[in-house]
Amino acid sequence: MQRKHITEILHHLGEEDLPSGAVNPPLFQTSIFSFKDFDDFSTALSDETNHFLYTRGNNPTVNILEQKLAALEHAERAKLFASGVAAIVSSISAFVQSGDHIVTIKDCYSWTSTYVAKYLARFGVEHTFVEGSDANELEAALRPNTKIIYLESPTTFTFKLQDLTEVSSLGRLRGIKTIIDNTWATPIYQNPIDFGIDLVVHSASKYLGGNSDVVGGVVAGSNEDVKRIFEKEFLNTGAVPDPFAAWLILKGIRTLHIRMPVHFQNAMELSRRLQENEAVEYVLYPMLESSDQYSLAKKQMRGGSGLFSFKLKTRDIDRIKKFVNSLKFFRRAVSWGGYESLVSPYAVSHRDPGENVSLIRIHAGLEEIEVLSEDLESAIRSAL
């Protein structure tokens, strides 16, 4: 099937026959749907996957967004969730049971590692964490009872990549489901399904929404896999996306193809300037030519997002605090992916940061590059 152009997906797909000639998709803020007769009612009840019955399952506003997200990820189907964590949890849970084993990445999203290491362990699901950059290490971690290889490429503090082609080949050869968190690169810059990965998850709260005003998640993949997740996990756990949240994400993705190049350009320029600053030990951004995995990054991704890290040479926590507190245009906050620039030091979320006390994560927003660059340089000068 011929793929649609990005703007056709973002601006037209799923909107071909909107009621009353509406240009913008309506917000179907309804909990239930009614039926004209007994037979229609019965059909919907017997196949909730493909019918509107109760917004806890499907909703027209939500489904328009799901069509777009599936097409963006070159997937057959997508399912929206109330949060990124809900999408991650459901995509994993649908394919494991007690006695199974999961292999995942050490530096993955903290709530992913918590779910795998602590929550699933309560129910007899085993796990192994790997660094992930070496496919041989990953293969060595596999067991006869391994059911899932969970990836995050790149990771979102240390920005390590996994070779998607090699990992997907391992999965297919052994009948292991491969899942990846693709929130960092977005479908604009990376499509893991093209490399053979089975399922792609996103925190829609970040670049897909793009305005820091909504929380959501999505999983995309084959019709069979997403149907399994919908029926086995989604309907049973009730991680329902509100139609208004879907409507907000719809508004956000209209400009995804315009926003991402600006984030990418700002992150590249800030990374390069920080590399030249004498107070900076190193910069972690996979699209930099100096990155250890630059060749792999170029192979798998068409560009990058606004999120990267750098390490200051000092190990003095007071100087780190002064640097962070001196920033004017980088807001001190969790998450990332909105229009705004953010700073999140490793030490703020780790009681004993050790050698990483001076590791700083930056999200380059949509502000003018000179404003952001001067803010960083000024804060470094004042603290170091």
C-alpha positions, 0 to 999 in steps of 0.5 A, a space after each residue: 500500500 502506498 504511504 501517504 505524505 506527512 501533511 496528508 496524514 496530519 491534516 486530512 486522514 480520517 477527516 474525509 467525511 466530518 459531520 455538517 461539513 466541519 473543517 475541524 473534527 468535532 469533540 464527541 464528549 459522550 460516554 455512551 452511544 445508542 443504536 437504532 435497533 436490537 441487531 445493531 446493539 447486539 453487533 456492537 456488543 459482540 465486537 467492541 474493537 470495531 464499534 462505538 458502544 462506550 467511550 471506555 472502548 472507542 470514540 470517534 474523536 479518539 479514533 480519528 487521532 488513532 488513524 493518524 498515529 498509525 499512519 505516522 508510524 507505518 503501522 496497521 493500527 494504533 490505540 490511544 491511552 490515558 498516559 504514556 505509562 498506560 500504553 507501555 504497561 499494556 503493551 508489555 502485559 498483553 504478551 507476558 504471564 507468570 514464568 515469562 522473562 523480559 529483556 529491557 534497557 538499563 537506561 529506559 524511562 524510570 516508570 518502565 523499569 519500575 514496572 518491569 523490575 518491581 510490579 511484574 516481579 510480584 506476579 512471577 515475571 522475570 527480567 534482565 536489564 542490558 546496556 543495549 548498545 551491543 546486540 551480542 550482549 542483548 542476545 546473551 541475555 535471552 532465555 527460553 522463556 523470554 517473551 519480550 525485548 523492550 527497547 528505548 532508542 535513544 534513551 532519554 538521559 544518556 541517549 544510547 541507541 540499539 540497533 533496531 534491525 539486529 534486535 528485530 531479527 533476534 525477535 523474529 528468529 526466536 518468536 519474541 515480541 519487540 517493543 520500542 519507546 519512540 517518544 524521543 525521535 517521533 515518527 518524523 525522524 524514526 519509524 521502528 516498524 520499518 526496521 522490523 520492530 513489532 510495536 511502537 509506544 509513545 508518550 503523547 504528552 510530549 512532542 505529539 501534543 507539543 503544548 504541555 497541556 495534555 497527558 496521553 499515550 499510544 501504542 501502534 503495530 499490527 492489527 492483530 497485536 493492537 487488537 490483543 492489547 485492546 481486548 486483553 489490557 485496555 478494556 480490562 484496566 480502563 486506561 481510557 483517553 478522554 475525548 478532549 485529550 484526544 482533541 488536544 493531541 489532534 490540534 498538537 500534531 497538526 504542526 508536528 512536522 514544523 515543530 520538530 525541525 526547530 527542536 532539532 536545529 536548536 538542539 544541534 546548535 546548543 550541543 555544538 556550542 556546549 562542546 566548545 565550552 571549557 566548563 563542559 566535560 562532554 555532550 550526549 546527543 546522538 546526531 552529533 558527529 562526535 557521538 560514538 553511535 553517530 553512524 547508527 543514528 544516521 542509519 536509523 533516524 532522519 533527525 533528532 529531537 530537542 532533548 540532550 544531556 551534557 556534563 559539567 566538569 565540576 562535581 560541586 553540588 553547590 555549583 550545580 545548583 547555582 547553574 540551574 538556578 541562574 537559568 532564566 529561559 530554561 524552566 526547571 520541570 519534569 517531562 519535555 517535548 513542549 514548546 518551552 525549554 527545560 532543564 532537569 539535572 540528574 542530581 535533582 532526582 537522585 539522592 546519591 548521584 555519584 559521578 553523575 552529579 553534574 549531568 544536566 538534561 536540557 530540552 531545547 524548545 522553540 525559542 530563538 537560538 541566541 536567547 537559549 545559548 546566551 542563557 546557558 553560557 551566562 548560567 555557566 559563567 555565573 556558577 563556574 
